[in-house]
Every structure is written in C-alpha cells, then in structure tokens.
Amino acid sequence: MRFSENTRNVIKTRSKNRCEVCGTMAVYGQIHHRRPRGMGGTKDPISGSPANGVLVHPSCHSKIEMNRTYALERGWIVRQGEDPSIVPFKRFDGWFLLTAIGDLIPAQVDVVV
C-alpha cells in the first residue's frame, strides 16, 4: 500500500523535514516503509499509516536496506505480521512509538543499541 498524500504530509510534519534516523535536514527525503509491503502489496490499513512510515534521506535509506539486522534492532524495519505502532523506533533523538495518527510517544527500551 502506498502512502496517501495526507499520510506523507503527516510524516513530513512529524519529522519537521529531518531524517528520522540521523536528524539531518531531509527536505528531499524519502518515505521509508518500516514494514515492507511485500510481493503483491497489502490491504492492511496500518501499512499506509504514519506509524509505518518515516522520512529518511537517501543515504540512511540505503543503510537501512543494506543492514537489515541492524535496522530490525532499531525498529527501522518491522517484521511482517507485526504492528508498527507497537514496535519502538530509534529516532535520532531517542526511542519512540509512532502512532497511526502521526504522534510520537516516548518509549522505554530495555536494550541499549
């Protein structure tokens, strides 16, 4: 499922046009699906929600795609079948839960990565 224009705007607003992985300005960044769409796509509404998308600049997007285990540990990627709104996400400024309406909720994470 692609992100709607409204969802893309919510993600960009939440990020303040900063890469949500490293914090640098990403005005021309890309919206990354935390839970990959998979072959044939999906009809699950959470896939198109702000909880499943993060703004990243191209080099961080490449880092995520090339280091999948590292990305999984930080919530940058979410396994199929998992709800991205309950998987903590390591942003440049801490750990958060990303909600389906675009909010950030501080998250306690037991492991240090």
ZIPETA-V614746 format. One record per pair of residues at least 4 apart in sequence whose ideal C-beta (glycine too) atoms are under 8 Angstrom apart, sorted by the first residue. I is the first residue (numbers start at 1). J is the second residue. D is the distance in Angstrom with one decimal. If there is no record, write none. Layout:
i = [I	I]
j = [J	J]
d = [D	D]
//
This chain:
i = [1	1	1	1	1	1	1	1	2	3	3	3	3	3	3	4	4	5	6	7	7	7	7	7	8	8	8	9	10	10	10	10	11	11	11	11	11	11	11	12	12	13	14	14	14	14	14	14	15	15	15	15	15	15	17	17	17	17	17	18	18	18	18	18	18	19	19	19	19	19	19	19	19	19	19	20	20	20	20	20	20	21	21	21	21	21	21	21	21	22	22	22	23	23	23	24	26	26	26	28	29	29	29	29	30	30	30	30	30	31	31	31	31	32	32	32	32	32	32	32	33	33	33	33	34	34	34	34	34	34	34	34	34	34	34	34	35	35	35	35	35	35	35	35	35	36	36	37	37	37	38	38	42	45	46	46	46	46	46	46	47	48	49	49	49	49	50	50	50	50	50	51	51	51	51	51	51	51	52	52	52	54	54	54	56	56	56	57	58	59	60	61	62	63	63	64	64	64	64	65	67	68	68	69	70	71	71	72	72	72	72	73	73	74	74	74	75	75	75	75	75	76	76	78	78	78	78	82	82	83	84	85	85	85	85	86	87	88	88	88	88	88	89	89	89	89	89	90	90	90	90	91	91	91	94	95	95	95	95	96	96	96	96	97	97	97	98	98	98	99	99	99	109]
j = [37	41	42	43	44	45	47	48	48	7	8	11	31	48	53	8	48	9	10	11	48	49	50	53	12	31	53	13	14	50	101	102	15	31	50	53	54	55	102	17	55	102	50	55	98	102	103	104	19	20	26	29	54	55	25	26	27	29	55	23	24	25	26	55	92	23	24	25	26	29	55	56	57	60	92	54	55	56	89	91	92	54	56	60	63	64	76	91	92	57	60	92	91	92	93	57	55	56	57	57	55	56	57	58	55	56	57	58	61	53	54	55	56	53	54	55	56	61	64	76	37	47	52	53	51	52	53	54	75	76	77	78	84	87	89	98	46	47	52	77	78	79	80	82	84	77	80	41	42	47	42	80	47	49	51	52	83	84	85	100	52	52	53	84	85	100	98	99	100	101	102	83	84	85	97	98	99	100	78	84	98	76	89	98	60	61	64	61	62	63	64	65	66	67	71	68	71	76	77	71	71	72	77	73	74	76	77	76	77	78	79	111	113	89	90	113	87	88	89	90	95	89	90	82	83	84	87	86	87	87	98	97	98	99	100	97	97	95	96	97	107	109	95	96	97	98	107	94	95	109	113	95	96	104	106	106	107	108	109	104	105	106	107	104	105	107	102	103	104	103	104	105	113]
d = [6.5	6.0	5.6	7.0	7.3	7.8	4.3	4.2	6.9	4.3	5.0	7.2	5.6	5.7	5.5	7.0	6.5	6.4	6.5	6.4	6.0	6.6	5.8	6.7	6.3	5.8	7.6	6.2	6.3	4.7	7.6	3.9	6.3	5.8	5.3	4.8	6.8	5.5	7.0	6.0	5.9	7.1	6.6	8.0	7.8	5.1	7.6	6.5	7.5	5.1	7.3	7.8	7.2	4.1	6.2	6.2	5.1	7.4	7.2	5.4	6.7	6.0	6.1	7.3	7.3	6.3	5.2	7.6	4.1	5.9	6.5	5.1	4.5	5.3	7.2	4.3	5.5	6.3	7.6	5.1	6.8	7.3	5.3	4.2	7.4	7.2	6.6	7.4	6.5	7.6	5.5	5.5	7.9	3.3	6.8	6.4	5.6	6.6	4.1	7.7	4.6	5.7	4.8	7.6	7.4	5.9	7.4	6.3	5.3	4.8	7.3	6.1	8.0	6.7	5.2	7.7	4.9	5.6	6.3	7.4	5.9	7.2	5.9	6.3	7.8	5.1	6.9	6.4	7.0	6.6	6.1	4.6	4.8	7.5	7.2	7.9	7.7	6.4	5.5	7.5	4.1	7.3	6.6	6.6	5.2	7.2	7.3	5.3	5.9	6.5	6.2	6.3	4.9	6.6	6.5	6.0	6.0	6.4	6.7	6.7	5.5	7.1	7.6	7.7	7.3	4.3	6.4	7.1	6.5	6.8	4.0	7.8	4.6	3.9	7.9	4.5	5.8	4.9	7.4	4.4	7.9	7.3	7.0	7.4	4.3	4.7	6.9	7.1	6.4	6.5	6.4	6.5	5.9	5.9	7.8	7.8	4.6	4.9	6.5	7.9	5.7	6.2	6.1	6.6	6.8	4.0	4.3	7.6	5.1	7.9	7.2	7.8	5.2	7.4	3.9	6.1	5.0	5.1	4.0	5.9	7.9	7.0	7.2	4.8	7.9	4.7	4.9	7.6	5.7	7.1	6.7	6.6	6.5	5.8	5.5	6.8	7.9	5.0	6.8	6.0	4.1	5.3	7.1	5.4	7.1	5.5	7.8	7.8	5.6	7.8	6.9	7.4	5.6	7.7	6.6	7.1	4.4	7.4	4.6	4.5	6.2	6.1	5.5	7.5	4.4	5.0	7.8	7.7	6.5	4.3	7.7	6.4	8.0]
//
